[in-house]
Amino acid sequence: MRNHINTNNKLSLIGSISLGTGAMIGAGIFVLMGQIAELVGDLFPIAFIAGAIVVCFSSYSYVKFSNAFPSSGGVEKFLNKSYGPGTITGVFSLLMYVSMVVSQSLVAGTFGAYTLRLFPERFATYASILGVFLLVIVFIVNILGNKVIETTATFTAIIKVLGIALLAIAGLLISGFADITGNYIPKNAEELPIGIGFVASLALAILAYKGFTTITNQGGDIDNPHKNLGRSIIASILICTVIYVALALAVAGGLSIPEIIKAKDYALAAAAEPVFGKWGIWITVAIAIVATFSGVIASVFSSSRLLGMLSTMKQVPSLKKLGNFKNPALIFTVSLAILLTISFDLTRIASIGVIFYLIMDIAIHWGLFRHLKKEVDFLPIIPLMAIVMDVVVLSAFLYVKYISDPLVLFVATIGIILMIASERFFMNSHTDEDGDMQMGMETNNK
């Protein structure tokens, strides 16, 4: 999270994998477990494996982009390389940005849901207030500077990854491996065609892995980025898959599916109690608090800088118009996360985030396949397969939400329309008579 000035200060491959794994194993896993079980019943551990397979195909494009164009710009750089500066790049960059802010809101809500396990049930409605409290604390940490951010994020990431891994292993050793060939009881079973709930659940599983995209922002900080960025992405996905599946099996061994669904916002804490007793709840909640704190710090840092970069490149309006603040991008990002946290429950927050992310992900694959065949060496069939998988998963997820919670589709649609309209209007505001967009810096090196 700092600018390195010589090779000795560069991140090693192992260091990059550590940071990437820390970013991926976020607090989302604490709440997504219950949401996935709600859709697929006993098959929810398998959903994490299937989700990892989809993510492996999806990561191919990011690996190729990272190897060819290593940059601290990450996803925005890739979109710009594919589509050039303008409305398309702006819209998809905003989708990425908003999906990151939605993730912050999801993590903040998770912090509230787990922290409240330590209090009587009459305090259950205070989860969003605790989430806002976390976002305010993270805002303070971010304005203290990069050194404080780096030290805090590194320390909490180590505790988080080790804690979740130990929780999964201990749960498996004590409860044994769950039977994942039992009852298939998706929510709305009488309304959903057989299997569509499982396909839809992969969207949420993908959300648990999407943190790998933050590794692409290490281009300016990693040693030998043309090789190590791609290696770091692959290794981080493999490590996370092992931990997620082990954790899912441990939860399945400790709770029945109805119990997991009932406690979906704090499933890991509920699963820890019958296995470890009251201490299990305390330990799980402690890990969840550290994980949420770590995850929000990293996400707020990355997303606020993405917004700042988009402003500098004139892909979005100048943030200076918000007032004479030291870090307007940070203020706007945390404010938006707070608004989402108090407006939606965890299930809806996750749903909106995954819709935005999958649309952006499809744009990454299409950009590589359609526009960069001459600049990047890749197998065209793989990004095409990634697009097909994303479209199938997204379509199933949208169908399930249409049946069970159409408000999610309404909010997501309005959000996308507003992004497209505002981006188009803004781009027209700095397009000259010759049709050239006057950008704030040279962004298209195609």
Summary of the structure (lengths in Angstrom):
residues: 446
radius of gyration: 21.0
end to end distance: 27.6
largest distance: 70.8
contacts: 1620
relative contact order: 0.20
helix: 79%
strand: 1%
